[in-house]
């Protein structure tokens, strides 16, 4: 086999590898964007699960305190 054929085969293999790396980089970018979406959703769920009931509880306590203060 001549050196030129070997070099052409190596170049073809390198191009295949570069194309595969490009595909993998694009997929990694998509997965990273999806990870950010999941993080945002988790943050939202944490806020809903903890802070909203906490705020509601404080509001109820303040409301009851205000009502008690009006009648006493």
N, C-alpha and C positions, 0 to 999 in steps of 0.2 A: 504494500500500500504506500502510495507516495505521501510525502510530507504535506502537500497541498490538500489532499483529500482528508488527512487527519486534522489539519487546521480548520478546514471547512466543517467537519463533523464537530469539532470542539466549539466552533463559533455557533453552530446550530444548537448545541446543547446549552451553551451559555445563554442564548436568546430564550430558550425554553425556560431556563431557570429564572431569568430576569422577568419574564412574563408571569411566572408563578409567584414570584416575590411581589410583583405589582398587584396581583389578585389578592394575595394574603394581606398586603398593606391596606387595600381598600376594605377588605372584610374586617380588619382590625379597627379601622376608622368607624365603620358601622356599629361594631360591637361597643366601642367606646361611647358613641352617641347614645346607644341603648342603655349603657350603664349609667350615664348622666340622667337619663329619663327615669330610671328606676330609683336613683338617689333622690331626685326631686319628688317622686311619688312617695317614697319612704318618709321624707321630711314632712310632706303634707299629711300623711297618715299619723305621724308622731304628733303633729300639731293638733289634729282632730281628736286623737285618742287621749291626749293629756291636757293641752292648754284650753280647749273649748269647755270641757267639763269643769276644769279648775276655775275658769272665768265665770261660768254659770253658777258654780258653788259660791264664789265670792259675791256675785250679784244677789243671790238668794239671801245670804247672810246680811248684806247691807240693806236689802229690802225689809227683811224681818226686823232688823235693828231700827230702821226708820219708822216702821209701823208701831213697834213697841214704844219708841220715844214719843210718838204723837199721842198715844193713849196714857202715858204715865206722867 
